[in-house]
Amino acid sequence: MSRKLRMKCRFCGHWNRFQAQKIFLKHKVKGIQTYVPVYHVSEIHKCEKCGKVMQKPKELIRIEKVNLYEIH
Ligand SMILES: [Zn+2]
């Protein structure tokens, strides 16, 4: 599933938009099986403003409510 995300740069605070794939990871909490949504990018993603690397292809992105939103 391809999703558009808004993500806040952790270096300069600029909001970037980019495309990522949404996947679900199996996660067990206290014996209960749940699925955690995570995102990953297919190519390196840099901040539009400061140029620092925000995401690398093999890093999984978890939703952190304060700095990442899905755009519907
Ligand atoms: Zn930045």
N, CA, C, O and the ligand as a Tripos MOL2 file, in Angstrom:
@<TRIPOS>MOLECULE
protein
  289   287    73     0     0
PROTEIN
NO_CHARGES

@<TRIPOS>ATOM
      1 N           0.8400   -1.1950    0.0000 N.3       1 MET1
      2 CA          0.0000    0.0000    0.0000 C.3       1 MET1
      3 C           0.8760    1.2470    0.0000 C.2       1 MET1
      4 O           1.7170    1.4410    0.8790 O.2       1 MET1
      5 N           0.6630    2.0630   -0.9810 N.am      2 SER2
      6 CA          1.4370    3.2960   -1.0500 C.3       2 SER2
      7 C           0.6590    4.4250   -0.3820 C.2       2 SER2
      8 O          -0.5310    4.6140   -0.6370 O.2       2 SER2
      9 N           1.3370    5.1570    0.4610 N.am      3 ARG3
     10 CA          0.6850    6.2330    1.2080 C.3       3 ARG3
     11 C           1.4990    7.5240    1.1030 C.2       3 ARG3
     12 O           2.7270    7.5060    1.0060 O.2       3 ARG3
     13 N           0.7790    8.6360    1.1260 N.am      4 LYS4
     14 CA          1.4720    9.9250    1.2050 C.3       4 LYS4
     15 C           1.5820   10.3180    2.6680 C.2       4 LYS4
     16 O           0.6140   10.2490    3.4250 O.2       4 LYS4
     17 N           2.7680   10.7260    3.0430 N.am      5 LEU5
     18 CA          2.9960   11.0940    4.4380 C.3       5 LEU5
     19 C           3.4820   12.5260    4.5510 C.2       5 LEU5
     20 O           4.1110   13.0700    3.6430 O.2       5 LEU5
     21 N           3.1750   13.1110    5.6830 N.am      6 ARG6
     22 CA          3.7720   14.3880    6.0520 C.3       6 ARG6
     23 C           4.6460   14.0710    7.2470 C.2       6 ARG6
     24 O           4.1930   13.4680    8.2210 O.2       6 ARG6
     25 N           5.8870   14.4780    7.1680 N.am      7 MET7
     26 CA          6.7800   14.1750    8.2720 C.3       7 MET7
     27 C           7.6090   15.4060    8.6120 C.2       7 MET7
     28 O           8.1270   16.0970    7.7350 O.2       7 MET7
     29 N           7.7170   15.6550    9.9050 N.am      8 LYS8
     30 CA          8.4640   16.8030   10.3760 C.3       8 LYS8
     31 C           9.9420   16.4500   10.4700 C.2       8 LYS8
     32 O          10.3120   15.4470   11.0800 O.2       8 LYS8
     33 N          10.7730   17.2700    9.8700 N.am      9 CYS9
     34 CA         12.2160   17.0610    9.9310 C.3       9 CYS9
     35 C          12.6950   17.2150   11.3670 C.2       9 CYS9
     36 O          12.3820   18.1940   12.0450 O.2       9 CYS9
     37 N          13.4670   16.2180   11.8180 N.am     10 ARG10
     38 CA         13.9240   16.2840   13.2080 C.3      10 ARG10
     39 C          15.1010   17.2450   13.3900 C.2      10 ARG10
     40 O          15.5110   17.5220   14.5180 O.2      10 ARG10
     41 N          15.6400   17.7510   12.2810 N.am     11 PHE11
     42 CA         16.7610   18.6780   12.3710 C.3      11 PHE11
     43 C          16.3000   20.1390   12.3220 C.2      11 PHE11
     44 O          16.7410   20.9530   13.1330 O.2      11 PHE11
     45 N          15.4190   20.4740   11.3800 N.am     12 CYS12
     46 CA         15.0320   21.8780   11.2150 C.3      12 CYS12
     47 C          13.5450   22.1420   11.4330 C.2      12 CYS12
     48 O          13.1320   23.3000   11.4820 O.2      12 CYS12
     49 N          12.7360   21.0990   11.5650 N.am     13 GLY13
     50 CA         11.3150   21.2880   11.8310 C.3      13 GLY13
     51 C          10.4570   21.5030   10.5970 C.2      13 GLY13
     52 O           9.2510   21.7180   10.7180 O.2      13 GLY13
     53 N          11.0530   21.4480    9.4130 N.am     14 HIS14
     54 CA         10.2940   21.6250    8.1730 C.3      14 HIS14
     55 C           9.4160   20.4030    7.9120 C.2      14 HIS14
     56 O           9.8430   19.2640    8.0990 O.2      14 HIS14
     57 N           8.1530   20.6650    7.4670 N.am     15 TRP15
     58 CA          7.2510   19.5510    7.1360 C.3      15 TRP15
     59 C           7.4870   19.1180    5.7030 C.2      15 TRP15
     60 O           7.3250   19.9070    4.7720 O.2      15 TRP15
     61 N           7.8640   17.8760    5.5300 N.am     16 ASN16
     62 CA          8.0980   17.2970    4.2090 C.3      16 ASN16
     63 C           6.9530   16.3590    3.8470 C.2      16 ASN16
     64 O           6.3400   15.7390    4.7170 O.2      16 ASN16
     65 N           6.6750   16.2650    2.5490 N.am     17 ARG17
     66 CA          5.7080   15.2940    2.0580 C.3      17 ARG17
     67 C           6.4460   14.2690    1.2370 C.2      17 ARG17
     68 O           7.3100   14.6170    0.4330 O.2      17 ARG17
     69 N           6.1200   13.0240    1.4280 N.am     18 PHE18
     70 CA          6.7460   11.9970    0.6100 C.3      18 PHE18
     71 C           5.8830   10.7530    0.5740 C.2      18 PHE18
     72 O           4.9390   10.5930    1.3480 O.2      18 PHE18
     73 N           6.2380    9.8800   -0.3490 N.am     19 GLN19
     74 CA          5.4890    8.6620   -0.5860 C.3      19 GLN19
     75 C           6.1750    7.5100    0.1240 C.2      19 GLN19
     76 O           7.3970    7.3770    0.0590 O.2      19 GLN19
     77 N           5.4040    6.6810    0.7960 N.am     20 ALA20
     78 CA          5.9970    5.5240    1.4680 C.3      20 ALA20
     79 C           5.0650    4.3330    1.3450 C.2      20 ALA20
     80 O           3.8690    4.4860    1.0960 O.2      20 ALA20
     81 N           5.6170    3.1650    1.5180 N.am     21 GLN21
     82 CA          4.8240    1.9350    1.5120 C.3      21 GLN21
     83 C           4.4070    1.6130    2.9410 C.2      21 GLN21
     84 O           5.2140    1.6630    3.8690 O.2      21 GLN21
     85 N           3.1380    1.2850    3.0940 N.am     22 LYS22
     86 CA          2.6420    0.9230    4.4220 C.3      22 LYS22
     87 C           2.6190   -0.5870    4.5530 C.2      22 LYS22
     88 O           2.0900   -1.2870    3.6890 O.2      22 LYS22
     89 N           3.1870   -1.0790    5.6200 N.am     23 ILE23
     90 CA          3.1410   -2.5190    5.8940 C.3      23 ILE23
     91 C           2.7540   -2.7230    7.3640 C.2      23 ILE23
     92 O           2.7940   -1.7970    8.1730 O.2      23 ILE23
     93 N           2.3830   -3.9540    7.6730 N.am     24 PHE24
     94 CA          2.0060   -4.2570    9.0480 C.3      24 PHE24
     95 C           2.9540   -5.2940    9.6190 C.2      24 PHE24
     96 O           3.1960   -6.3370    9.0120 O.2      24 PHE24
     97 N           3.4790   -4.9990   10.7790 N.am     25 LEU25
     98 CA          4.3820   -5.9280   11.4510 C.3      25 LEU25
     99 C           3.6320   -6.6480   12.5660 C.2      25 LEU25
    100 O           2.8280   -6.0580   13.2880 O.2      25 LEU25
    101 N           3.9220   -7.9420   12.6800 N.am     26 LYS26
    102 CA          3.3530   -8.7050   13.7980 C.3      26 LYS26
    103 C           4.0410   -8.2790   15.0780 C.2      26 LYS26
    104 O           5.2610   -8.1160   15.1250 O.2      26 LYS26
    105 N           3.2490   -8.1040   16.1040 N.am     27 HIS27
    106 CA          3.7840   -7.6230   17.3550 C.3      27 HIS27
    107 C           2.9750   -8.2580   18.4790 C.2      27 HIS27
    108 O           1.7450   -8.2030   18.4900 O.2      27 HIS27
    109 N           3.6840   -8.8530   19.4100 N.am     28 LYS28
    110 CA          2.9800   -9.5470   20.4820 C.3      28 LYS28
    111 C           3.1200   -8.7720   21.7900 C.2      28 LYS28
    112 O           4.2300   -8.5110   22.2550 O.2      28 LYS28
    113 N           1.9930   -8.4150   22.3680 N.am     29 VAL29
    114 CA          2.0020   -7.7200   23.6560 C.3      29 VAL29
    115 C           1.1910   -8.5260   24.6490 C.2      29 VAL29
    116 O          -0.0030   -8.7570   24.4570 O.2      29 VAL29
    117 N           1.8510   -8.9490   25.7080 N.am     30 LYS30
    118 CA          1.2000   -9.7410   26.7650 C.3      30 LYS30
    119 C           0.3860  -10.8970   26.1910 C.2      30 LYS30
    120 O          -0.7580  -11.1270   26.5840 O.2      30 LYS30
    121 N           0.9940  -11.6140   25.2590 N.am     31 GLY31
    122 CA          0.3350  -12.7720   24.6810 C.3      31 GLY31
    123 C          -0.7150  -12.4700   23.6240 C.2      31 GLY31
    124 O          -1.2960  -13.3890   23.0460 O.2      31 GLY31
    125 N          -0.9570  -11.2160   23.3710 N.am     32 ILE32
    126 CA         -1.9660  -10.8620   22.3610 C.3      32 ILE32
    127 C          -1.2600  -10.4200   21.0780 C.2      32 ILE32
    128 O          -0.3980   -9.5410   21.0850 O.2      32 ILE32
    129 N          -1.6580  -11.0610   19.9820 N.am     33 GLN33
    130 CA         -1.0600  -10.7650   18.6840 C.3      33 GLN33
    131 C          -1.7090   -9.5180   18.0780 C.2      33 GLN33
    132 O          -2.9240   -9.4650   17.8880 O.2      33 GLN33
    133 N          -0.8860   -8.5310   17.7820 N.am     34 THR34
    134 CA         -1.4300   -7.3320   17.1300 C.3      34 THR34
    135 C          -0.5660   -7.0170   15.9220 C.2      34 THR34
    136 O           0.5090   -7.5900   15.7400 O.2      34 THR34
    137 N          -1.0430   -6.1140   15.1170 N.am     35 TYR35
    138 CA         -0.2860   -5.6790   13.9560 C.3      35 TYR35
    139 C          -0.0140   -4.1840   14.0700 C.2      35 TYR35
    140 O          -0.9200   -3.3800   14.2910 O.2      35 TYR35
    141 N           1.2520   -3.8400   13.9150 N.am     36 VAL36
    142 CA          1.6490   -2.4470   14.0390 C.3      36 VAL36
    143 C           1.9290   -1.8960   12.6440 C.2      36 VAL36
    144 O           2.7450   -2.4630   11.9180 O.2      36 VAL36
    145 N           1.2680   -0.8020   12.2530 N.am     37 PRO37
    146 CA          1.5650   -0.2290   10.9390 C.3      37 PRO37
    147 C           2.8950    0.5080   10.9310 C.2      37 PRO37
    148 O           3.1700    1.3310   11.8040 O.2      37 PRO37
    149 N           3.7080    0.2030    9.9430 N.am     38 VAL38
    150 CA          4.9680    0.9240    9.7680 C.3      38 VAL38
    151 C           5.0890    1.2900    8.2890 C.2      38 VAL38
    152 O           4.3830    0.7500    7.4370 O.2      38 VAL38
    153 N           5.9850    2.2020    8.0150 N.am     39 TYR39
    154 CA          6.1810    2.6620    6.6490 C.3      39 TYR39
    155 C           7.6270    2.4500    6.2540 C.2      39 TYR39
    156 O           8.5210    2.4570    7.1010 O.2      39 TYR39
    157 N           7.8530    2.2630    4.9630 N.am     40 HIS40
    158 CA          9.2290    2.2990    4.5060 C.3      40 HIS40
    159 C           9.2990    2.9610    3.1390 C.2      40 HIS40
    160 O           8.3460    2.9150    2.3610 O.2      40 HIS40
    161 N          10.4290    3.5720    2.8600 N.am     41 VAL41
    162 CA         10.6280    4.2880    1.5970 C.3      41 VAL41
    163 C          11.5150    3.4410    0.6920 C.2      41 VAL41
    164 O          12.3300    2.6490    1.1650 O.2      41 VAL41
    165 N          11.3450    3.6210   -0.6170 N.am     42 SER42
    166 CA         12.1350    2.8100   -1.5530 C.3      42 SER42
    167 C          13.4410    3.4980   -1.9370 C.2      42 SER42
    168 O          14.3520    2.8560   -2.4600 O.2      42 SER42
    169 N          13.5340    4.7940   -1.6800 N.am     43 GLU43
    170 CA         14.8080    5.4660   -1.9350 C.3      43 GLU43
    171 C          15.0870    6.4520   -0.8080 C.2      43 GLU43
    172 O          14.2050    6.7800   -0.0150 O.2      43 GLU43
    173 N          16.3220    6.9130   -0.7540 N.am     44 ILE44
    174 CA         16.7220    7.7980    0.3330 C.3      44 ILE44
    175 C          15.8810    9.0810    0.3020 C.2      44 ILE44
    176 O          15.6360    9.6430   -0.7660 O.2      44 ILE44
    177 N          15.4520    9.5270    1.4550 N.am     45 HIS45
    178 CA         14.5990   10.6990    1.5220 C.3      45 HIS45
    179 C          15.3040   11.7900    2.3210 C.2      45 HIS45
    180 O          15.6730   11.5970    3.4800 O.2      45 HIS45
    181 N          15.4810   12.9450    1.6710 N.am     46 LYS46
    182 CA         16.1480   14.0640    2.3320 C.3      46 LYS46
    183 C          15.1720   15.1920    2.5770 C.2      46 LYS46
    184 O          14.2020   15.3560    1.8370 O.2      46 LYS46
    185 N          15.4270   15.9710    3.6180 N.am     47 CYS47
    186 CA         14.6050   17.1330    3.9270 C.3      47 CYS47
    187 C          14.7270   18.1520    2.7960 C.2      47 CYS47
    188 O          15.8290   18.4480    2.3340 O.2      47 CYS47
    189 N          13.5760   18.6910    2.3490 N.am     48 GLU48
    190 CA         13.5650   19.6900    1.2730 C.3      48 GLU48
    191 C          14.2900   20.9640    1.6720 C.2      48 GLU48
    192 O          14.8580   21.6550    0.8260 O.2      48 GLU48
    193 N          14.2710   21.2670    2.9340 N.am     49 LYS49
    194 CA         14.8030   22.5500    3.3880 C.3      49 LYS49
    195 C          16.2800   22.4870    3.7790 C.2      49 LYS49
    196 O          17.0870   23.2810    3.2950 O.2      49 LYS49
    197 N          16.6350   21.5380    4.6590 N.am     50 CYS50
    198 CA         18.0150   21.5140    5.1530 C.3      50 CYS50
    199 C          18.8660   20.4420    4.4580 C.2      50 CYS50
    200 O          20.0860   20.4260    4.6150 O.2      50 CYS50
    201 N          18.2280   19.5470    3.6920 N.am     51 GLY51
    202 CA         18.9800   18.5530    2.9240 C.3      51 GLY51
    203 C          19.5190   17.3860    3.7220 C.2      51 GLY51
    204 O          20.2290   16.5400    3.1780 O.2      51 GLY51
    205 N          19.1950   17.3270    5.0030 N.am     52 LYS52
    206 CA         19.6780   16.1870    5.8040 C.3      52 LYS52
    207 C          18.8260   14.9540    5.5170 C.2      52 LYS52
    208 O          17.6430   15.0470    5.1910 O.2      52 LYS52
    209 N          19.4700   13.8010    5.6500 N.am     53 VAL53
    210 CA         18.7840   12.5380    5.3670 C.3      53 VAL53
    211 C          17.7710   12.2550    6.4730 C.2      53 VAL53
    212 O          18.1140   12.1950    7.6540 O.2      53 VAL53
    213 N          16.5100   12.0820    6.0600 N.am     54 MET54
    214 CA         15.4630   11.7860    7.0390 C.3      54 MET54
    215 C          15.1690   10.3030    7.1110 C.2      54 MET54
    216 O          14.9640    9.7600    8.1970 O.2      54 MET54
    217 N          15.1460    9.6410    5.9590 N.am     55 GLN55
    218 CA         14.8660    8.2140    5.9380 C.3      55 GLN55
    219 C          15.7460    7.5110    4.9370 C.2      55 GLN55
    220 O          16.0190    8.0230    3.8510 O.2      55 GLN55
    221 N          16.1820    6.3360    5.3180 N.am     56 LYS56
    222 CA         16.9200    5.4730    4.4170 C.3      56 LYS56
    223 C          16.0300    4.2820    4.0770 C.2      56 LYS56
    224 O          15.1720    3.8930    4.8680 O.2      56 LYS56
    225 N          16.2420    3.7010    2.8860 N.am     57 PRO57
    226 CA         15.3490    2.6230    2.4370 C.3      57 PRO57
    227 C          15.1560    1.4580    3.4010 C.2      57 PRO57
    228 O          14.0720    0.8750    3.4210 O.2      57 PRO57
    229 N          16.1310    1.1010    4.1790 N.am     58 LYS58
    230 CA         15.9530   -0.0760    5.0370 C.3      58 LYS58
    231 C          15.4590    0.2390    6.4440 C.2      58 LYS58
    232 O          15.2850   -0.6660    7.2610 O.2      58 LYS58
    233 N          15.2330    1.5150    6.7280 N.am     59 GLU59
    234 CA         14.7100    1.8680    8.0420 C.3      59 GLU59
    235 C          13.1910    1.8570    8.0090 C.2      59 GLU59
    236 O          12.5790    2.3670    7.0710 O.2      59 GLU59
    237 N          12.5970    1.2850    9.0160 N.am     60 LEU60
    238 CA         11.1440    1.3020    9.1120 C.3      60 LEU60
    239 C          10.7250    2.5270    9.9080 C.2      60 LEU60
    240 O          11.3550    2.9010   10.8970 O.2      60 LEU60
    241 N           9.6410    3.1360    9.4470 N.am     61 ILE61
    242 CA          9.1490    4.3500   10.0970 C.3      61 ILE61
    243 C           7.9020    3.9950   10.8920 C.2      61 ILE61
    244 O           6.9260    3.4830   10.3450 O.2      61 ILE61
    245 N           7.9460    4.2620   12.1460 N.am     62 ARG62
    246 CA          6.7560    4.0550   12.9650 C.3      62 ARG62
    247 C           6.0090    5.3610   13.0940 C.2      62 ARG62
    248 O           6.5960    6.4420   13.0400 O.2      62 ARG62
    249 N           4.7060    5.2470   13.2650 N.am     63 ILE63
    250 CA          3.9200    6.4630   13.4540 C.3      63 ILE63
    251 C           4.2190    7.0350   14.8320 C.2      63 ILE63
    252 O           3.9990    6.3940   15.8600 O.2      63 ILE63
    253 N           4.7220    8.2490   14.8200 N.am     64 GLU64
    254 CA          4.8730    8.9750   16.0730 C.3      64 GLU64
    255 C           3.9340   10.1480   15.9300 C.2      64 GLU64
    256 O           4.1070   10.9960   15.0550 O.2      64 GLU64
    257 N           2.9540   10.1890   16.7810 N.am     65 LYS65
    258 CA          1.8350   11.1210   16.5770 C.3      65 LYS65
    259 C           2.2580   12.5670   16.3830 C.2      65 LYS65
    260 O           1.5780   13.3180   15.6840 O.2      65 LYS65
    261 N           3.3530   12.9630   16.9820 N.am     66 VAL66
    262 CA          3.7260   14.3720   16.9120 C.3      66 VAL66
    263 C           4.4030   14.7740   15.6160 C.2      66 VAL66
    264 O           4.3620   15.9490   15.2510 O.2      66 VAL66
    265 N           5.0210   13.8450   14.9100 N.am     67 ASN67
    266 CA          5.7890   14.3110   13.7610 C.3      67 ASN67
    267 C           5.5190   13.5770   12.4490 C.2      67 ASN67
    268 O           6.2680   13.7260   11.4830 O.2      67 ASN67
    269 N           4.4490   12.7860   12.4190 N.am     68 LEU68
    270 CA          4.1610   12.0630   11.1930 C.3      68 LEU68
    271 C           2.6530   11.9170   10.9950 C.2      68 LEU68
    272 O           1.9340   11.4860   11.8960 O.2      68 LEU68
    273 N           2.1950   12.2800    9.8110 N.am     69 TYR69
    274 CA          0.7830   12.1290    9.4890 C.3      69 TYR69
    275 C           0.6400   11.4910    8.1260 C.2      69 TYR69
    276 O           1.4640   11.6900    7.2330 O.2      69 TYR69
    277 N          -0.4270   10.7180    7.9850 N.am     70 GLU70
    278 CA         -0.8000   10.2300    6.6630 C.3      70 GLU70
    279 C          -1.6790   11.2810    6.0220 C.2      70 GLU70
    280 O          -2.5180   11.8930    6.6840 O.2      70 GLU70
    281 N          -1.4840   11.4880    4.7280 N.am     71 ILE71
    282 CA         -2.3430   12.4230    4.0000 C.3      71 ILE71
    283 C          -3.3880   11.6170    3.2510 C.2      71 ILE71
    284 O          -3.0400   10.7320    2.4690 O.2      71 ILE71
    285 N          -4.6400   11.9010    3.4710 N.am     72 HIS72
    286 CA         -5.7000   11.1220    2.8140 C.3      72 HIS72
    287 C          -6.2470   11.8700    1.6170 C.2      72 HIS72
    288 O          -7.1450   11.3740    0.9370 O.2      72 HIS72
    289 ZN         15.2440   19.7320    7.6490 Zn       73 ZN73
@<TRIPOS>BOND
     1     1     2 1
     2     2     3 1
     3     3     4 2
     4     3     5 am
     5     5     6 1
     6     6     7 1
     7     7     8 2
     8     7     9 am
     9     9    10 1
    10    10    11 1
    11    11    12 2
    12    11    13 am
    13    13    14 1
    14    14    15 1
    15    15    16 2
    16    15    17 am
    17    17    18 1
    18    18    19 1
    19    19    20 2
    20    19    21 am
    21    21    22 1
    22    22    23 1
    23    23    24 2
    24    23    25 am
    25    25    26 1
    26    26    27 1
    27    27    28 2
    28    27    29 am
    29    29    30 1
    30    30    31 1
    31    31    32 2
    32    31    33 am
    33    33    34 1
    34    34    35 1
    35    35    36 2
    36    35    37 am
    37    37    38 1
    38    38    39 1
    39    39    40 2
    40    39    41 am
    41    41    42 1
    42    42    43 1
    43    43    44 2
    44    43    45 am
    45    45    46 1
    46    46    47 1
    47    47    48 2
    48    47    49 am
    49    49    50 1
    50    50    51 1
    51    51    52 2
    52    51    53 am
    53    53    54 1
    54    54    55 1
    55    55    56 2
    56    55    57 am
    57    57    58 1
    58    58    59 1
    59    59    60 2
    60    59    61 am
    61    61    62 1
    62    62    63 1
    63    63    64 2
    64    63    65 am
    65    65    66 1
    66    66    67 1
    67    67    68 2
    68    67    69 am
    69    69    70 1
    70    70    71 1
    71    71    72 2
    72    71    73 am
    73    73    74 1
    74    74    75 1
    75    75    76 2
    76    75    77 am
    77    77    78 1
    78    78    79 1
    79    79    80 2
    80    79    81 am
    81    81    82 1
    82    82    83 1
    83    83    84 2
    84    83    85 am
    85    85    86 1
    86    86    87 1
    87    87    88 2
    88    87    89 am
    89    89    90 1
    90    90    91 1
    91    91    92 2
    92    91    93 am
    93    93    94 1
    94    94    95 1
    95    95    96 2
    96    95    97 am
    97    97    98 1
    98    98    99 1
    99    99   100 2
   100    99   101 am
   101   101   102 1
   102   102   103 1
   103   103   104 2
   104   103   105 am
   105   105   106 1
   106   106   107 1
   107   107   108 2
   108   107   109 am
   109   109   110 1
   110   110   111 1
   111   111   112 2
   112   111   113 am
   113   113   114 1
   114   114   115 1
   115   115   116 2
   116   115   117 am
   117   117   118 1
   118   118   119 1
   119   119   120 2
   120   119   121 am
   121   121   122 1
   122   122   123 1
   123   123   124 2
   124   123   125 am
   125   125   126 1
   126   126   127 1
   127   127   128 2
   128   127   129 am
   129   129   130 1
   130   130   131 1
   131   131   132 2
   132   131   133 am
   133   133   134 1
   134   134   135 1
   135   135   136 2
   136   135   137 am
   137   137   138 1
   138   138   139 1
   139   139   140 2
   140   139   141 am
   141   141   142 1
   142   142   143 1
   143   143   144 2
   144   143   145 am
   145   145   146 1
   146   146   147 1
   147   147   148 2
   148   147   149 am
   149   149   150 1
   150   150   151 1
   151   151   152 2
   152   151   153 am
   153   153   154 1
   154   154   155 1
   155   155   156 2
   156   155   157 am
   157   157   158 1
   158   158   159 1
   159   159   160 2
   160   159   161 am
   161   161   162 1
   162   162   163 1
   163   163   164 2
   164   163   165 am
   165   165   166 1
   166   166   167 1
   167   167   168 2
   168   167   169 am
   169   169   170 1
   170   170   171 1
   171   171   172 2
   172   171   173 am
   173   173   174 1
   174   174   175 1
   175   175   176 2
   176   175   177 am
   177   177   178 1
   178   178   179 1
   179   179   180 2
   180   179   181 am
   181   181   182 1
   182   182   183 1
   183   183   184 2
   184   183   185 am
   185   185   186 1
   186   186   187 1
   187   187   188 2
   188   187   189 am
   189   189   190 1
   190   190   191 1
   191   191   192 2
   192   191   193 am
   193   193   194 1
   194   194   195 1
   195   195   196 2
   196   195   197 am
   197   197   198 1
   198   198   199 1
   199   199   200 2
   200   199   201 am
   201   201   202 1
   202   202   203 1
   203   203   204 2
   204   203   205 am
   205   205   206 1
   206   206   207 1
   207   207   208 2
   208   207   209 am
   209   209   210 1
   210   210   211 1
   211   211   212 2
   212   211   213 am
   213   213   214 1
   214   214   215 1
   215   215   216 2
   216   215   217 am
   217   217   218 1
   218   218   219 1
   219   219   220 2
   220   219   221 am
   221   221   222 1
   222   222   223 1
   223   223   224 2
   224   223   225 am
   225   225   226 1
   226   226   227 1
   227   227   228 2
   228   227   229 am
   229   229   230 1
   230   230   231 1
   231   231   232 2
   232   231   233 am
   233   233   234 1
   234   234   235 1
   235   235   236 2
   236   235   237 am
   237   237   238 1
   238   238   239 1
   239   239   240 2
   240   239   241 am
   241   241   242 1
   242   242   243 1
   243   243   244 2
   244   243   245 am
   245   245   246 1
   246   246   247 1
   247   247   248 2
   248   247   249 am
   249   249   250 1
   250   250   251 1
   251   251   252 2
   252   251   253 am
   253   253   254 1
   254   254   255 1
   255   255   256 2
   256   255   257 am
   257   257   258 1
   258   258   259 1
   259   259   260 2
   260   259   261 am
   261   261   262 1
   262   262   263 1
   263   263   264 2
   264   263   265 am
   265   265   266 1
   266   266   267 1
   267   267   268 2
   268   267   269 am
   269   269   270 1
   270   270   271 1
   271   271   272 2
   272   271   273 am
   273   273   274 1
   274   274   275 1
   275   275   276 2
   276   275   277 am
   277   277   278 1
   278   278   279 1
   279   279   280 2
   280   279   281 am
   281   281   282 1
   282   282   283 1
   283   283   284 2
   284   283   285 am
   285   285   286 1
   286   286   287 1
   287   287   288 2
@<TRIPOS>SUBSTRUCTURE
     1 MET1         2 RESIDUE 1 A MET
     2 SER2         6 RESIDUE 1 A SER
     3 ARG3        10 RESIDUE 1 A ARG
     4 LYS4        14 RESIDUE 1 A LYS
     5 LEU5        18 RESIDUE 1 A LEU
     6 ARG6        22 RESIDUE 1 A ARG
     7 MET7        26 RESIDUE 1 A MET
     8 LYS8        30 RESIDUE 1 A LYS
     9 CYS9        34 RESIDUE 1 A CYS
    10 ARG10       38 RESIDUE 1 A ARG
    11 PHE11       42 RESIDUE 1 A PHE
    12 CYS12       46 RESIDUE 1 A CYS
    13 GLY13       50 RESIDUE 1 A GLY
    14 HIS14       54 RESIDUE 1 A HIS
    15 TRP15       58 RESIDUE 1 A TRP
    16 ASN16       62 RESIDUE 1 A ASN
    17 ARG17       66 RESIDUE 1 A ARG
    18 PHE18       70 RESIDUE 1 A PHE
    19 GLN19       74 RESIDUE 1 A GLN
    20 ALA20       78 RESIDUE 1 A ALA
    21 GLN21       82 RESIDUE 1 A GLN
    22 LYS22       86 RESIDUE 1 A LYS
    23 ILE23       90 RESIDUE 1 A ILE
    24 PHE24       94 RESIDUE 1 A PHE
    25 LEU25       98 RESIDUE 1 A LEU
    26 LYS26      102 RESIDUE 1 A LYS
    27 HIS27      106 RESIDUE 1 A HIS
    28 LYS28      110 RESIDUE 1 A LYS
    29 VAL29      114 RESIDUE 1 A VAL
    30 LYS30      118 RESIDUE 1 A LYS
    31 GLY31      122 RESIDUE 1 A GLY
    32 ILE32      126 RESIDUE 1 A ILE
    33 GLN33      130 RESIDUE 1 A GLN
    34 THR34      134 RESIDUE 1 A THR
    35 TYR35      138 RESIDUE 1 A TYR
    36 VAL36      142 RESIDUE 1 A VAL
    37 PRO37      146 RESIDUE 1 A PRO
    38 VAL38      150 RESIDUE 1 A VAL
    39 TYR39      154 RESIDUE 1 A TYR
    40 HIS40      158 RESIDUE 1 A HIS
    41 VAL41      162 RESIDUE 1 A VAL
    42 SER42      166 RESIDUE 1 A SER
    43 GLU43      170 RESIDUE 1 A GLU
    44 ILE44      174 RESIDUE 1 A ILE
    45 HIS45      178 RESIDUE 1 A HIS
    46 LYS46      182 RESIDUE 1 A LYS
    47 CYS47      186 RESIDUE 1 A CYS
    48 GLU48      190 RESIDUE 1 A GLU
    49 LYS49      194 RESIDUE 1 A LYS
    50 CYS50      198 RESIDUE 1 A CYS
    51 GLY51      202 RESIDUE 1 A GLY
    52 LYS52      206 RESIDUE 1 A LYS
    53 VAL53      210 RESIDUE 1 A VAL
    54 MET54      214 RESIDUE 1 A MET
    55 GLN55      218 RESIDUE 1 A GLN
    56 LYS56      222 RESIDUE 1 A LYS
    57 PRO57      226 RESIDUE 1 A PRO
    58 LYS58      230 RESIDUE 1 A LYS
    59 GLU59      234 RESIDUE 1 A GLU
    60 LEU60      238 RESIDUE 1 A LEU
    61 ILE61      242 RESIDUE 1 A ILE
    62 ARG62      246 RESIDUE 1 A ARG
    63 ILE63      250 RESIDUE 1 A ILE
    64 GLU64      254 RESIDUE 1 A GLU
    65 LYS65      258 RESIDUE 1 A LYS
    66 VAL66      262 RESIDUE 1 A VAL
    67 ASN67      266 RESIDUE 1 A ASN
    68 LEU68      270 RESIDUE 1 A LEU
    69 TYR69      274 RESIDUE 1 A TYR
    70 GLU70      278 RESIDUE 1 A GLU
    71 ILE71      282 RESIDUE 1 A ILE
    72 HIS72      286 RESIDUE 1 A HIS
    73 ZN73       289 GROUP 0 **** ****
